[in-house]
């Protein structure tokens, strides 16, 4: 399996910021990807109308 390089990781973080994710959400998502621990799994956000 190929690992993500630093440029790809940076683009991922920039994309998540642009989508409105805060730093804790981004950190938890990265931890979820690496560990698979449910405590870090992203939660569904409710949309504001």
C-alpha positions as CSV (number, residue, x, y, z in Angstrom):
1,X,0.0,0.0,0.0
2,X,1.3,3.4,-0.9
3,X,1.6,6.0,1.8
4,X,0.5,9.6,1.5
5,X,3.3,12.1,0.8
6,X,3.5,15.5,2.5
7,X,2.1,17.4,-0.5
8,X,-1.0,15.2,-0.5
9,X,-1.4,15.5,3.2
10,X,-1.1,19.3,3.0
11,X,-3.8,19.4,0.2
12,X,-6.1,17.3,2.3
13,X,-5.8,19.6,5.3
14,X,-6.2,22.7,3.1
15,X,-9.3,21.1,1.6
16,X,-10.8,20.3,5.0
17,X,-10.2,23.9,6.2
18,X,-11.9,25.2,3.0
19,X,-14.9,22.9,3.7
20,X,-15.2,24.6,7.1
21,X,-13.6,22.0,9.4
22,X,-11.9,23.3,12.5
23,X,-8.5,22.2,13.7
24,X,-9.8,19.7,16.2
25,X,-12.1,18.1,13.6
26,X,-9.1,17.8,11.2
27,X,-6.8,16.3,13.9
28,X,-9.4,13.8,15.0
29,X,-10.1,12.8,11.4
30,X,-6.3,12.2,10.8
31,X,-6.2,10.2,14.1
32,X,-9.2,8.1,12.9
33,X,-7.5,7.4,9.6
34,X,-4.3,6.3,11.3
35,X,-5.8,4.4,14.3
36,X,-9.3,3.4,13.2
37,X,-10.5,4.3,16.8
38,X,-14.2,5.1,16.8
39,X,-13.7,8.0,19.3
40,X,-12.0,10.0,16.5
41,X,-14.6,9.1,13.8
42,X,-16.2,12.2,12.2
43,X,-19.7,13.0,13.3
44,X,-22.4,14.1,10.9
45,X,-23.1,17.8,11.1
46,X,-26.5,19.3,10.9
47,X,-27.0,21.7,8.0
48,X,-28.1,25.2,8.8
49,X,-30.9,26.3,6.5
